[in-house]
Amino acid sequence: MTVSQLSHIAMEMGVILLSNGAETYRVEESMHRICIALGAREAEIFCVPTTIILSITMADKEPLTQTRRIHTRIIDLTKVDEINHLSRKICYETLPYDELMAEIRRIDSAPSYPYVLQVLAFAVIAQVFTLFFGGNPRDSIIAFGIGLATKLLMDLMNRLDTNSFFINMIGGVIASTVAVTASGLGLTTQMDTIIIGSIMTLVPGLVITNAIRDIIAGDYLSGLTKGVEALLIAAAIAAGVAVPLSLLRPFWGG
Amino acid sequence: MSYFLPCFYALIASFAFAIVFNIKLNKLLFSALGGFVGQLTFALFQLIISNDVVLYLFATIAISLYAEIMARLTSAPTTIYLAVALIPLVPGGGMYYTMLYFINGAMDLGIATGVHTLLISGALAMGIILVSSAVTLTRKIMLRRRHAKEKTPA
């Protein structure tokens, strides 16, 4: 395998890991393992949540450095899992370049759950968390509606490349607008429960987990970056919820 | 029953989150069970401990242990199980009430709730750190033992 082929494979796998929600230290570790298993003498990887820098040396050849910028980050843990499996497989058996690239492409283009199911799951999260925090069935149905609206609007804004803080803020705005209106119309007495249940859909669970795990692994730079991201998302949600609460409540006499 | 109803809600919520995170069928149920384990620990310890920060710590330790074990059994990244199970424990209520007290002008209540929410987040982080470090340590010790055995001639 040539240096450029090797770096291509390692880079592709690293990019898939990083852009689908893997921890930063896992990306560095996997890429290093892949490079060594594929025959590199030395491999240095530097990875932060938005960039991967890979530098490999093979015996008797010029060293090669490659940089890749990550622009979109989504959550698809199946891809993380499958790339992880593949990187283990590379360590145990030697696979030719074409076969590896075909496998990587297959993983990268694997379909996710149907869109309708994703939207429904999102709405169910809002509904169930409303029950979880002590809401009654009628509250949970209102939350289900909020979940549907939030997911559809968030995806629309994602397609327009809106930044994630604004998206989360709008999520908070929808949740509290609907809840305040419902309580003003006398549909519910537990406005707070509905809002809390609905904003649980926006909570950055994976970001928090990855931030903590990166910090334990000694990757402070990425850990802190993600920690701040989680804090800012939480602040954006709170700010979004606060706006309709302060503006609408006077109208409904709350 | 009122103690255990939240566990089932957490199970369904985690299941839905696993779908949103696109976890595939064979791991879907196991990752959702993590949310159930966390809430169950919370509900059980509630009977003997009244400090809820400690309860959150115990619940996080339980889900981290569960996640590490499941990750080894299915040879998958720990995050798959941990992130999904952690979400029902995230203090969304605390976040909301902190904000609500502040916009209502009740500063001391806001600060008290805010600090409490921060403590809970700290407990979550602490739980994950404790288990993850303990697991890494055990693995290192086991690896070293295996190396030592291989080196000593039989």
Interface residues (C-beta under 8 A of the other chain):
Chain A: G21 A22 E23 R26 I75 D76 L77 T78 K79 V80 D81 N84 H85 R88 S112 Y113 L117 Q118 A121 F122 V124 I125 V128 F129 L131 F132 F133 D192 I195 I196 I199 M200 V203 G205 L206 I208 T209 N210 I212 R213 I216 A234 I237 A238 V241 A242 L245 S246
Chain B: P6 Y9 A10 I12 A13 A16 F17 I19 V20 F21 N22 I23 K24 K27 S75 A76 P77 T78 T79 I80 L82 A83 V84 L86 I87 P88 V90 G92 G93 M95 Y96 Y97 T98 M99 L100 I103 S121 L124 A125 I128 I129 S132 S133
